[in-house]
Amino acid sequence: MHQLISPLAEPFADPASLESLAAVYAYPDQVNRGLPWLRANMVAGLDGAAKLDGLSEGLSGDADKRIFGVLRALADVVLVGAETVRAEGYRPGRARAEFAAARRAAGQAAAPAIAVVSRSLGLDLAAPLFTEPLVPTVVITVEDAPPARLAEVAGVADVIVAGRDSVDLAAAVAALVDRGWTRLLTEGGPRLLGQLAAAGLLDELCLSVAPLVTAGDAPRIIRDAQMPDAQRMRLVSLIEQKGFLFTRYLRLHPQSASSAP
């Protein structure tokens, strides 16, 4: 069973259809005018756990993976933390034939670039993420990164230096936009997502809710970040399939939040 409720989608959109999902999750028109839009895609259990047995994979299902693939196919670049890259065994973005024509029409590369945020540069440079990408992998780091290691990374990746001793995420996003990448997607992990939200850079949250109660001490989807105020979000679409809920929330800006019910 699956059901779609969305004021932004066609009334009879089919969540089993890649075309329908692409319509539901389409980026706003501002990306075509050079203005960035940063969305996050995360999964959590019913009790808020962002991981099961140490990985987000344990919370996922077929429909979640399908939406994961669609969100990547729509994006110019996927922003991810180094800890997540190591834990989840990240690979390069891949070209998908179903989206090839749409990406060409939008002036996009065949696959999204992967941009890894890493202050220490503790990355496996022999991994496929660096040896087999269709689009060169980007590494976002700091001025105080170890010089010798920085030179090694620069030999296999496109390096962005943003900030002195900690990554300036606003500057990093600006550098990605300078490369023409306005359709931004982050897959976390929780620490990076917290930093992006605290910096006011998160426009949209696509949260998959798995029908699982896991208990334990797994982190939430956002952690280790302090925000001056709670950020209100507005639900704009909801898909249910086999007990999973696939939600899409947009950020409410202060002027609109003040008049929200």
C-alpha positions as CSV (number, residue, x, y, z in Angstrom):
1,M,0.0,0.0,0.0
2,H,1.2,3.5,-0.7
3,Q,-0.4,6.9,-0.5
4,L,0.8,10.4,-1.5
5,I,-0.5,13.6,0.0
6,S,1.1,16.7,-1.4
7,P,0.0,20.2,-2.3
8,L,3.0,20.5,-4.6
9,A,2.4,17.4,-6.6
10,E,-0.1,16.1,-9.1
11,P,-3.3,14.8,-7.4
12,F,-2.7,11.3,-8.7
13,A,1.1,11.1,-8.5
14,D,2.4,7.6,-8.1
15,P,5.2,7.2,-5.6
16,A,6.3,4.0,-7.3
17,S,7.1,6.0,-10.4
18,L,10.5,7.7,-10.8
19,E,8.8,10.5,-12.9
20,S,6.3,11.2,-10.2
21,L,8.9,11.2,-7.4
22,A,11.0,13.6,-9.5
23,A,8.0,15.9,-9.7
24,V,7.3,15.8,-6.0
25,Y,11.0,16.5,-5.1
26,A,11.8,19.0,-7.8
27,Y,14.0,21.8,-6.8
28,P,12.4,25.3,-6.7
29,D,12.9,27.5,-9.8
30,Q,15.4,29.7,-7.9
31,V,18.2,27.2,-8.7
32,N,17.9,28.1,-12.4
33,R,18.6,31.8,-11.4
34,G,21.9,31.0,-9.7
35,L,20.4,30.9,-6.1
36,P,21.2,27.8,-4.1
37,W,18.8,25.5,-2.4
38,L,20.1,23.0,0.3
39,R,18.0,20.0,1.2
40,A,18.9,17.2,3.6
41,N,17.9,13.6,3.2
42,M,17.9,11.6,6.4
43,V,16.2,8.5,7.9
44,A,15.2,7.8,11.5
45,G,13.3,5.3,13.5
46,L,10.1,6.0,15.4
47,D,12.0,6.7,18.5
48,G,14.3,9.2,16.7
49,A,17.3,6.9,16.2
50,A,19.4,7.9,13.2
51,K,21.3,4.6,13.1
52,L,20.7,0.9,13.7
53,D,23.8,-1.2,14.5
54,G,25.9,1.9,13.8
55,L,24.7,2.6,10.3
56,S,21.7,4.3,8.7
57,E,21.4,1.4,6.3
58,G,19.7,-0.7,9.0
59,L,16.8,1.8,9.0
60,S,16.3,1.9,5.3
61,G,14.0,-0.1,3.0
62,D,13.3,-0.4,-0.7
63,A,11.1,2.7,-1.0
64,D,13.6,4.7,1.0
65,K,16.4,3.7,-1.3
66,R,14.3,4.6,-4.3
67,I,13.8,8.1,-3.0
68,F,17.4,8.3,-2.0
69,G,18.3,7.6,-5.6
70,V,15.9,10.2,-7.0
71,L,17.2,12.9,-4.7
72,R,20.7,12.2,-5.8
73,A,19.6,12.2,-9.5
74,L,18.2,15.7,-9.1
75,A,21.2,17.1,-7.3
76,D,24.3,18.9,-8.6
77,V,26.4,18.0,-5.5
78,V,26.0,15.8,-2.4
79,L,27.5,17.3,0.7
80,V,28.6,14.8,3.4
81,G,30.7,14.6,6.5
82,A,34.0,12.5,6.5
83,E,32.8,10.4,9.4
84,T,29.7,9.3,7.4
85,V,31.9,8.7,4.3
86,R,34.1,6.3,6.4
87,A,31.3,4.6,8.2
88,E,28.9,4.1,5.2
89,G,31.6,3.3,2.7
90,Y,30.7,6.1,0.3
91,R,31.1,5.6,-3.4
92,P,30.9,8.2,-6.2
93,G,27.6,9.4,-7.6
94,R,26.5,7.4,-10.6
95,A,24.8,8.2,-13.9
96,R,21.2,7.0,-14.2
97,A,19.8,6.5,-17.7
98,E,16.3,7.5,-16.5
99,F,17.5,11.0,-15.6
100,A,20.1,11.5,-18.3
101,A,18.0,13.6,-20.6
102,A,16.7,15.8,-17.8
103,R,20.2,16.4,-16.4
104,R,21.4,17.4,-19.9
105,A,18.5,19.8,-20.4
106,A,19.3,21.4,-17.0
107,G,23.0,21.7,-17.8
108,Q,24.0,19.2,-15.2
109,A,26.8,16.7,-15.3
110,A,25.9,13.0,-15.8
111,A,26.1,12.4,-12.0
112,P,26.3,14.5,-8.9
113,A,29.6,15.4,-7.4
114,I,30.3,14.2,-3.8
115,A,31.7,16.9,-1.6
116,V,33.3,15.6,1.7
117,V,33.7,17.9,4.7
118,S,36.9,17.0,6.5
119,R,39.1,19.1,8.8
120,S,41.7,16.5,9.5
121,L,41.7,14.9,5.9
122,G,41.5,11.4,7.4
123,L,40.2,9.9,4.1
124,D,41.0,6.8,2.2
125,L,42.4,8.3,-1.1
126,A,42.6,4.8,-2.7
127,A,38.8,4.3,-2.3
128,P,36.5,4.4,-5.4
129,L,35.2,7.8,-4.2
130,F,38.5,9.2,-5.3
131,T,39.7,6.8,-8.0
132,E,36.5,6.2,-10.0
133,P,34.2,9.4,-9.9
134,L,32.4,10.6,-13.0
135,V,32.7,14.1,-11.6
136,P,35.8,14.7,-9.4
137,T,35.2,14.4,-5.7
138,V,35.4,17.6,-3.8
139,V,37.0,17.8,-0.3
140,I,36.2,20.8,1.8
141,T,38.8,21.5,4.5
142,V,40.5,24.3,6.5
143,E,43.6,26.4,6.2
144,D,45.2,24.7,9.2
145,A,44.9,21.2,7.6
146,P,48.2,19.3,7.6
147,P,50.1,20.7,4.5
148,A,51.6,17.4,3.3
149,R,48.2,15.7,3.6
150,L,46.5,18.6,1.8
151,A,48.9,18.2,-1.1
152,E,48.0,14.5,-1.3
153,V,44.3,15.2,-1.3
154,A,44.7,17.9,-3.9
155,G,46.3,15.3,-6.2
156,V,43.1,13.2,-6.4
157,A,40.3,15.7,-5.5
158,D,39.0,19.2,-6.1
159,V,39.9,21.0,-2.8
160,I,38.0,23.9,-1.2
161,V,39.6,25.6,1.7
162,A,36.9,27.3,3.8
163,G,37.8,28.6,7.3
164,R,41.0,28.5,9.3
165,D,40.7,25.9,12.1
166,S,37.0,24.9,11.5
167,V,35.1,24.6,8.3
168,D,33.1,27.7,7.4
169,L,30.1,26.1,5.9
170,A,28.6,29.3,4.5
171,A,31.8,29.9,2.6
172,A,31.9,26.2,1.5
173,V,28.4,26.4,0.1
174,A,29.3,29.7,-1.7
175,A,32.3,27.9,-3.2
176,L,30.0,25.1,-4.5
177,V,27.6,27.6,-5.9
178,D,30.5,29.3,-7.7
179,R,31.0,26.0,-9.5
180,G,27.5,26.3,-10.8
181,W,26.1,23.8,-8.3
182,T,22.9,25.4,-6.9
183,R,21.0,22.1,-6.4
184,L,22.6,21.0,-3.1
185,L,21.8,17.8,-1.2
186,T,23.3,16.8,2.2
187,E,23.1,13.3,3.5
188,G,24.6,14.3,6.9
189,G,25.7,12.7,9.1
190,P,24.0,14.1,12.2
191,R,26.9,16.3,13.2
192,L,27.3,18.0,9.7
193,L,23.5,18.4,9.5
194,G,23.5,20.1,12.9
195,Q,26.2,22.5,11.8
196,L,24.3,23.3,8.6
197,A,21.1,23.9,10.4
198,A,22.8,26.1,13.1
199,A,24.3,28.2,10.3
200,G,20.9,28.8,8.8
201,L,21.8,27.1,5.6
202,L,19.2,24.3,5.6
203,D,16.2,25.1,3.3
204,E,14.5,21.7,3.3
205,L,14.5,18.4,5.2
206,C,13.4,15.2,3.6
207,L,13.0,12.8,6.5
208,S,12.2,9.1,6.1
209,V,10.6,7.6,9.2
210,A,11.1,3.8,9.5
211,P,8.5,1.8,11.4
212,L,11.0,0.6,13.9
213,V,11.7,1.2,17.6
214,T,15.3,0.6,18.3
215,A,16.0,2.1,21.7
216,G,19.8,2.1,22.6
217,D,22.0,5.2,22.4
218,A,21.9,6.0,18.6
219,P,22.2,9.7,17.8
220,R,19.3,11.8,16.5
221,I,19.5,13.1,12.9
222,I,20.9,16.3,14.2
223,R,23.5,16.4,17.0
224,D,26.3,18.5,18.6
225,A,25.0,21.8,17.4
226,Q,23.5,24.8,19.3
227,M,20.8,26.9,17.6
228,P,19.7,30.2,19.0
229,D,16.1,29.4,18.4
230,A,14.1,26.4,17.3
231,Q,13.6,26.4,13.5
232,R,10.0,26.0,12.4
233,M,9.4,23.9,9.3
234,R,6.3,23.4,7.1
235,L,5.2,20.0,5.9
236,V,4.7,20.1,2.1
237,S,4.5,16.4,1.1
238,L,3.9,13.0,2.7
239,I,4.3,9.6,1.2
240,E,3.4,6.3,3.0
241,Q,4.6,3.0,1.8
242,K,4.7,-0.3,3.8
243,G,4.6,1.6,7.1
244,F,7.4,4.0,6.1
245,L,6.6,7.7,6.0
246,F,8.5,9.9,3.6
247,T,8.2,13.5,4.7
248,R,9.3,16.8,3.1
249,Y,9.5,19.9,5.2
250,L,10.5,23.5,4.1
251,R,12.0,26.1,6.4
252,L,9.7,28.8,7.6
253,H,11.5,32.1,7.5
254,P,10.9,34.5,10.5
255,Q,8.5,36.7,8.6
256,S,6.3,33.8,7.6
257,A,6.7,31.9,10.9
258,S,5.3,34.9,12.8
259,S,2.0,34.6,11.0
260,A,1.8,30.8,10.9
261,P,-1.0,29.1,12.8
